[in-house]
């Protein structure tokens, strides 16, 4: 019996992987207040690499100390000391045979000091009070572009195998795409092509900073934290304009974050997933993510409701039928650092169910 494609080696340009399973980026907020990745963070990622995850994408790392992070315990990717701490993580992952990509993150409207395309207010969430959002001005655009470029150059310098730009879930770049949060009337708002402008400027700045051959991943989503039912691209043509613009801006891989990786991207257009559409329309390799071997959706996953392990077979089949090139596993990899080995070599029913209590420590 042949090995499923998910567990075979793969190469995407300069990115060589021992298999096609990706650790999805998941915010943990367990760095020191200095933004340094700790020994516990290093061990957390190294453990998943030891259990044969192909590509580790880090939790979101703040690209600056001005507006990018939402709490001081978010690790950052700005100073020489922070870069050195992440270099130790990269080296630990490499020692276990894995590949590593930091996720470059700007929280934007949801940051501790919120900025975004338009003024407004972000509702209170958890122990965080409601906050007023300041609309970005020319100096802000320049500062954010420079921060992304600096972080990207550092990712290459410390030996990362790729990097990911977080352009999803209502954070800064995603907030420019949504007409609900971008109500500008200048060159950065109005039409969809104008709302794409700043995310594409970031993609081009990142590409310029790392050179032509370093792999750049861009994560995008239909949904955002403030509106889990949001749909930004209502037709394949709209999605095609976006993914081809990312391709032209220098993006190498698309990370398509969906509520369910196996669900139709456009139900009126057939069963093809959003990842499948993105791959077909752009010609770029695609990472699919969303409810892989978990049952609860993201908006329900962190309360008291108990999750149930779900058969990962339908998600793995996306690779076999050419709708995705890589499959990202999130919450199930917190519960099961050995997810790859269990699913490949044993029985997926042996997987441990995820629950929010597992977020109390990095293990």
C-alpha positions as CSV (number, residue, x, y, z in Angstrom):
1,X,0.0,0.0,0.0
2,X,1.5,3.3,-1.1
3,X,2.1,6.1,1.4
4,X,-0.6,8.8,1.3
5,X,0.6,12.0,-0.3
6,X,0.3,13.9,3.0
7,X,3.2,11.9,4.4
8,X,5.5,12.0,1.4
9,X,8.4,14.6,1.0
10,X,7.7,17.7,-1.1
11,X,9.5,20.7,-2.4
12,X,8.1,24.2,-3.3
13,X,11.0,26.2,-4.7
14,X,13.6,26.5,-2.0
15,X,11.2,25.0,0.6
16,X,12.0,21.3,1.1
17,X,9.8,19.4,3.5
18,X,9.8,15.8,4.7
19,X,6.0,15.7,4.5
20,X,3.1,17.9,3.7
21,X,1.8,18.4,7.2
22,X,2.0,22.0,8.6
23,X,1.7,23.2,12.2
24,X,-0.8,26.0,11.8
25,X,0.0,29.3,13.6
26,X,-1.7,29.5,16.9
27,X,-1.4,32.5,19.3
28,X,-0.2,31.4,22.8
29,X,0.8,34.7,24.5
30,X,3.6,33.1,26.6
31,X,6.6,35.2,25.8
32,X,8.3,37.5,28.3
33,X,7.2,41.1,28.4
34,X,10.5,41.8,26.5
35,X,9.0,39.9,23.6
36,X,11.6,37.2,23.7
37,X,10.8,33.6,22.7
38,X,11.5,31.6,25.8
39,X,13.0,28.1,26.4
40,X,9.5,26.8,26.8
41,X,8.5,28.1,23.4
42,X,11.7,26.6,21.9
43,X,10.8,23.2,23.4
44,X,7.1,23.4,22.3
45,X,8.0,23.8,18.6
46,X,10.9,21.3,18.8
47,X,8.6,18.7,20.2
48,X,6.3,18.9,17.2
49,X,9.3,18.7,14.9
50,X,10.5,15.7,16.7
51,X,7.2,14.0,16.0
52,X,7.7,14.7,12.3
53,X,5.6,17.7,11.5
54,X,6.9,18.9,8.1
55,X,6.7,22.7,8.5
56,X,6.2,24.6,11.7
57,X,4.6,28.0,11.3
58,X,5.0,29.9,14.5
59,X,2.4,31.7,16.5
60,X,1.9,35.3,15.4
61,X,5.0,37.4,16.1
62,X,4.6,41.1,16.5
63,X,6.6,43.0,13.9
64,X,7.0,46.1,16.1
65,X,6.6,47.4,19.6
66,X,4.3,50.3,18.6
67,X,1.0,48.8,17.4
68,X,1.6,45.3,16.3
69,X,0.9,43.2,19.4
70,X,-2.3,42.9,21.5
71,X,-0.6,41.9,24.7
72,X,3.0,42.2,26.0
73,X,3.2,38.4,26.2
74,X,3.0,38.1,22.4
75,X,6.5,37.2,21.2
76,X,8.0,39.8,18.8
77,X,10.3,39.8,15.9
78,X,11.9,43.3,16.0
79,X,15.1,43.6,18.0
80,X,18.4,41.8,17.8
81,X,17.7,40.0,21.1
82,X,14.3,38.8,19.8
83,X,15.9,37.6,16.6
84,X,18.5,35.7,18.6
85,X,15.8,34.0,20.7
86,X,14.0,32.9,17.5
87,X,17.2,31.7,16.0
88,X,17.4,29.2,18.9
89,X,13.9,28.0,18.0
90,X,14.8,27.6,14.3
91,X,17.9,25.6,15.2
92,X,16.0,23.4,17.6
93,X,13.4,22.6,14.9
94,X,16.1,22.0,12.3
95,X,17.9,19.6,14.7
96,X,14.7,17.5,14.8
97,X,14.4,17.4,11.0
98,X,11.7,20.0,10.6
99,X,11.4,23.3,8.7
100,X,10.4,26.6,10.3
101,X,8.5,29.8,9.2
102,X,7.7,32.7,11.6
103,X,4.3,34.3,11.1
104,X,4.7,38.0,10.8
105,X,1.7,39.6,12.6
106,X,0.3,43.1,13.0
107,X,-2.9,43.1,15.1
108,X,-4.0,46.5,13.8
109,X,-7.5,47.2,15.0
110,X,-7.2,44.6,17.8
111,X,-3.8,45.7,19.0
112,X,-3.0,47.2,22.5
113,X,-2.8,50.6,20.8
114,X,-5.2,50.1,17.8
115,X,-4.6,51.5,14.3
116,X,-6.5,50.5,11.2
117,X,-7.8,51.8,7.9
118,X,-10.6,53.7,9.5
119,X,-11.6,55.0,12.9
120,X,-13.9,53.0,15.0
121,X,-14.1,51.0,18.2
122,X,-13.2,47.4,19.0
123,X,-15.6,45.8,21.4
124,X,-14.3,44.4,24.8
125,X,-13.1,40.8,24.6
126,X,-12.1,38.7,27.5
127,X,-10.3,40.9,30.0
128,X,-9.5,43.5,27.4
129,X,-11.6,46.7,27.4
130,X,-13.2,48.3,24.4
131,X,-10.6,50.4,22.5
132,X,-10.8,53.3,20.0
133,X,-9.1,52.7,16.7
134,X,-7.1,55.5,15.1
135,X,-7.1,55.7,11.3
136,X,-3.7,55.2,9.7
137,X,-1.9,58.3,8.2
138,X,1.1,58.5,5.9
139,X,3.7,58.0,8.6
140,X,1.8,54.9,9.9
141,X,1.9,53.3,6.4
142,X,5.6,54.0,6.1
143,X,6.3,52.6,9.6
144,X,4.4,49.4,9.1
145,X,5.9,48.7,5.7
146,X,9.4,49.2,7.2
147,X,8.6,46.9,10.1
148,X,7.4,44.2,7.8
149,X,10.5,44.5,5.7
150,X,12.8,44.5,8.7
151,X,11.2,41.4,10.2
152,X,11.2,39.6,6.8
153,X,15.0,40.3,6.4
154,X,15.6,39.0,9.9
155,X,13.7,35.8,9.2
156,X,16.0,35.0,6.3
157,X,19.1,36.1,8.3
158,X,18.5,33.7,11.2
159,X,18.0,30.7,9.0
160,X,14.2,30.3,8.7
161,X,13.1,28.2,5.8
162,X,10.2,30.5,4.8
163,X,8.0,33.2,6.4
164,X,4.3,33.8,6.6
165,X,2.5,37.1,6.4
166,X,-0.6,37.1,8.5
167,X,-3.2,38.7,6.3
168,X,-6.3,37.0,7.8
169,X,-9.0,37.1,10.6
170,X,-9.6,40.8,10.9
171,X,-6.1,41.9,11.8
172,X,-4.4,44.8,10.1
173,X,-4.0,43.6,6.6
174,X,-7.3,41.8,6.5
175,X,-9.1,44.9,7.9
176,X,-8.1,46.8,4.7
177,X,-9.9,44.2,2.6
178,X,-13.2,44.3,4.4
179,X,-15.6,47.2,3.5
180,X,-17.0,46.9,7.1
181,X,-13.7,48.1,8.5
182,X,-12.2,50.0,5.6
183,X,-14.3,53.1,4.9
184,X,-11.5,55.2,3.5
185,X,-12.1,57.4,0.5
186,X,-8.5,57.8,-0.5
187,X,-6.3,55.5,-2.6
188,X,-6.5,52.8,0.1
189,X,-10.3,52.4,0.2
190,X,-13.5,52.3,-1.9
191,X,-13.2,49.7,-4.7
192,X,-11.8,46.3,-4.0
193,X,-8.7,47.0,-6.0
194,X,-8.1,50.0,-3.7
195,X,-8.7,48.0,-0.6
196,X,-6.2,45.5,-1.8
197,X,-3.5,48.1,-2.2
198,X,-1.9,48.1,1.3
199,X,-1.8,44.3,1.8
200,X,-0.1,44.1,-1.6
201,X,2.3,46.8,-0.7
202,X,3.3,44.8,2.3
203,X,3.7,41.6,0.2
204,X,6.0,43.5,-2.2
205,X,8.0,45.0,0.6
206,X,8.5,41.6,2.1
207,X,9.6,40.2,-1.2
208,X,12.1,43.0,-1.8
209,X,13.5,42.4,1.7
210,X,14.2,38.7,1.3
211,X,15.2,38.6,-2.3
212,X,13.7,36.5,-5.2
213,X,14.2,32.9,-3.9
214,X,13.1,33.0,-0.2
215,X,9.7,31.4,0.2
216,X,6.9,33.8,1.2
217,X,3.5,32.5,2.4
218,X,0.5,34.7,2.7
219,X,-2.4,33.7,4.9
220,X,-5.9,35.0,4.1
221,X,-9.4,34.2,5.2
222,X,-13.1,34.7,4.5
223,X,-13.8,35.0,8.2
224,X,-12.6,37.4,10.9
225,X,-12.8,37.3,14.7
226,X,-15.4,40.0,14.9
227,X,-17.6,38.4,12.2
228,X,-17.1,34.7,11.9
229,X,-19.7,34.5,9.1
230,X,-18.1,37.2,6.9
231,X,-17.6,36.4,3.2
232,X,-15.1,38.7,1.4
233,X,-15.0,36.9,-1.9
234,X,-18.5,36.0,-3.1
235,X,-17.5,34.5,-6.5
236,X,-14.6,32.7,-8.0
237,X,-13.8,35.8,-10.1
238,X,-13.5,37.9,-7.0
239,X,-11.2,35.4,-5.4
240,X,-9.2,35.1,-8.6
241,X,-8.5,38.8,-8.7
242,X,-7.1,38.6,-5.1
243,X,-4.9,35.5,-5.4
244,X,-3.4,36.6,-8.7
245,X,-2.6,40.0,-7.3
246,X,-0.8,38.2,-4.4
247,X,1.1,36.1,-7.0
248,X,2.1,39.2,-8.9
249,X,3.3,40.8,-5.6
250,X,5.7,38.0,-5.1
251,X,3.9,35.5,-2.9
252,X,4.9,31.9,-3.3
253,X,2.3,29.9,-1.3
254,X,-1.2,30.7,-0.2
255,X,-2.5,29.7,3.2
256,X,-6.3,29.6,2.9
257,X,-7.9,29.8,6.4
258,X,-11.5,28.6,6.3
259,X,-14.1,27.5,8.8
260,X,-13.8,24.0,7.5
261,X,-11.1,23.0,5.0
262,X,-13.4,20.4,3.3
263,X,-16.4,22.7,2.8
264,X,-17.3,24.2,-0.6
265,X,-15.7,27.5,-1.2
266,X,-18.6,28.8,-3.3
267,X,-21.6,26.4,-2.7
268,X,-23.4,27.7,-5.8
269,X,-20.4,26.8,-8.0
270,X,-20.0,23.2,-6.9
271,X,-18.1,21.2,-4.2
272,X,-14.6,22.6,-4.7
273,X,-13.1,24.0,-1.5
274,X,-11.8,27.6,-1.1
275,X,-8.3,26.2,-1.1
276,X,-9.0,24.3,-4.4
277,X,-10.4,27.4,-6.0
278,X,-7.3,29.5,-4.9
279,X,-5.0,26.8,-6.3
280,X,-6.8,26.6,-9.6
281,X,-7.1,30.3,-10.1
282,X,-3.6,31.3,-9.1
283,X,-1.5,28.3,-10.1
284,X,0.3,28.7,-6.7
285,X,0.7,25.9,-4.1
286,X,-1.8,26.1,-1.4
287,X,-2.0,25.2,2.3
288,X,-5.5,24.2,3.4
289,X,-6.6,24.6,7.0
290,X,-9.8,24.5,9.0
291,X,-11.2,21.8,11.5
292,X,-8.7,19.1,10.6
293,X,-9.5,16.3,13.0
294,X,-11.5,18.5,15.3
295,X,-15.3,19.0,15.4
296,X,-15.9,22.4,16.9
297,X,-15.6,25.6,14.8
298,X,-13.2,28.3,15.9
299,X,-15.9,30.5,17.3
300,X,-17.0,27.6,19.7
301,X,-13.6,26.0,20.5
302,X,-12.5,28.0,23.5
303,X,-15.4,27.8,25.8
304,X,-16.7,24.9,28.0
305,X,-18.1,22.8,25.1
306,X,-16.2,19.6,24.7
307,X,-14.7,18.8,21.3
308,X,-14.8,15.3,19.7
309,X,-12.0,13.9,17.5
310,X,-12.9,14.0,13.8
311,X,-11.7,11.7,11.0
312,X,-8.9,13.6,9.2
313,X,-9.4,11.4,6.1
314,X,-11.6,13.9,4.2
315,X,-9.0,16.7,4.8
316,X,-6.1,14.5,3.8
317,X,-8.0,13.6,0.6
318,X,-7.8,17.3,-0.5
319,X,-4.1,16.6,-1.2
320,X,-4.8,13.4,-3.2
321,X,-7.3,15.1,-5.5
322,X,-5.2,18.2,-6.1
323,X,-7.2,20.8,-4.2
324,X,-4.3,21.5,-1.8
325,X,-0.6,20.9,-1.6
326,X,-0.2,21.1,2.2
327,X,-2.5,20.6,5.1
328,X,-2.2,22.7,8.3
329,X,-3.3,21.2,11.6
330,X,-4.0,23.5,14.5
331,X,-5.7,22.7,17.7
332,X,-5.2,18.9,17.2
333,X,-1.5,19.5,17.3
334,X,-1.7,21.2,20.6
335,X,-3.6,18.1,22.0
336,X,-1.4,15.7,20.0
337,X,2.2,16.6,19.3
338,X,2.5,13.2,17.7
339,X,-0.4,13.8,15.3
340,X,1.6,12.9,12.2
341,X,2.7,9.6,13.6
342,X,-0.7,8.6,15.0
343,X,-2.5,9.3,11.8
344,X,0.1,7.9,9.5
345,X,1.2,4.8,11.5
346,X,-1.7,3.9,13.8
347,X,-5.4,4.9,14.1
348,X,-6.7,8.4,14.1
349,X,-9.2,7.3,16.8
350,X,-6.3,7.3,19.2
351,X,-6.0,11.1,18.9
352,X,-6.7,13.0,22.1
353,X,-9.5,15.6,21.9
354,X,-8.6,19.3,22.2
355,X,-10.0,21.3,25.0
356,X,-9.3,24.9,26.1
357,X,-7.7,23.7,29.3
358,X,-4.7,22.5,27.2
359,X,-3.8,26.2,26.5
360,X,-2.8,26.7,30.1
361,X,0.8,25.6,29.4
362,X,3.2,25.0,26.5
363,X,3.6,21.3,26.3
